[in-house]
Structure formats: C-alpha cells, structure tokens
C-alpha cells in the first residue's frame, strides 16, 4: 500500500520564488501547451468567455495569451 504524503506549500512557495525569475525562460513545455490550447480555442468562433477561472496560473503565460486573444469579462486566477 502506498503512503500518501501531503505537499508542504511553504517549501513549494520558497523554491518557486528562488527560481521564479528564470522560470519563464525554461518553461518551454508550458509555453507550447498554452499556445496549442489558444490555437484550438480560436477555431470555435461561438465560444464566449464571460468568466474564466484559471487554476495554477504560475507566472501568467496562459493568462496573457487568453487576455490577448479573447474578450474576457471576468478573470479569476489562482496559484500558491
């Protein structure tokens, strides 16, 4: 039986802050996935984004792409 360990949010936050300045320059996979998602969403002309809730927004890569490509009335972002 596997033991489930809880995540120490303080440790995660400290480590993220330590690498936060260089995160975007190394987050190639996250950037690629964000761009791919935006391109797929653009194919649906009838989609409206009155309210968006982004969980795990990190440094805002997807957030910026969403705001730059769609008229969003309300945006809620969440991260540590």
C-alpha positions as CSV (number, residue, x, y, z in Angstrom):
1,X,0.0,0.0,0.0
2,X,1.3,3.4,-1.0
3,X,1.7,6.2,1.6
4,X,0.2,9.5,0.6
5,X,2.3,12.4,1.5
6,X,0.9,15.9,1.8
7,X,2.7,18.8,-0.1
8,X,4.4,21.3,2.1
9,X,3.1,24.5,0.5
10,X,5.7,26.7,2.2
11,X,8.5,24.7,0.7
12,X,7.0,24.8,-2.7
13,X,6.5,28.6,-2.5
14,X,10.1,29.1,-1.3
15,X,11.5,27.0,-4.1
16,X,9.3,28.7,-6.7
17,X,10.4,32.2,-5.5
18,X,14.0,31.1,-5.7
19,X,13.6,30.1,-9.4
20,X,10.8,32.5,-10.3
21,X,13.0,35.0,-12.2
22,X,14.2,32.4,-14.7
23,X,11.1,30.2,-14.8
24,X,9.6,31.6,-18.0
25,X,12.8,31.2,-19.9
26,X,12.9,27.5,-19.0
27,X,9.2,26.6,-19.2
28,X,9.2,25.6,-22.8
29,X,6.6,22.8,-22.5
30,X,4.2,25.0,-20.6
31,X,4.6,27.7,-23.3
32,X,4.0,25.2,-26.1
33,X,0.9,23.7,-24.4
34,X,-0.5,27.2,-23.7
35,X,-0.1,28.2,-27.4
36,X,-1.6,25.0,-28.6
37,X,-4.7,25.5,-26.3
38,X,-5.2,29.0,-27.6
39,X,-5.0,27.9,-31.2
40,X,-7.6,25.2,-30.6
41,X,-9.9,27.6,-28.8
42,X,-9.7,30.1,-31.7
43,X,-11.2,27.5,-34.0
44,X,-14.6,27.9,-32.2
45,X,-16.0,31.3,-33.2
46,X,-19.0,30.9,-31.0
47,X,-17.1,30.5,-27.7
48,X,-17.6,33.4,-25.3
49,X,-15.6,33.8,-22.1
50,X,-17.7,35.8,-19.7
51,X,-15.9,34.3,-16.7
52,X,-12.6,32.4,-16.7
53,X,-11.1,30.7,-13.6
54,X,-7.5,29.7,-14.2
55,X,-6.2,27.3,-11.6
56,X,-2.4,27.2,-11.3
57,X,-1.7,30.3,-13.3
58,X,2.0,30.3,-12.3
59,X,3.7,33.3,-13.9
60,X,0.8,34.1,-16.1
61,X,1.8,32.7,-19.5
62,X,-1.6,31.3,-20.4
63,X,-3.3,34.2,-18.7
64,X,-1.6,36.7,-21.0
65,X,-2.4,34.6,-24.1
66,X,-6.1,34.4,-23.1
67,X,-6.3,38.1,-22.5
68,X,-4.5,38.9,-25.7
69,X,-6.8,36.7,-27.8
70,X,-10.3,36.7,-26.3
71,X,-12.6,39.4,-24.8
72,X,-12.9,38.1,-21.2
73,X,-15.3,40.0,-18.9
74,X,-14.1,38.5,-15.6
75,X,-10.9,36.7,-14.9
76,X,-10.0,34.9,-11.7
77,X,-6.5,33.4,-11.4
78,X,-5.2,31.1,-8.7
79,X,-1.8,29.9,-7.6
80,X,0.2,29.4,-4.4
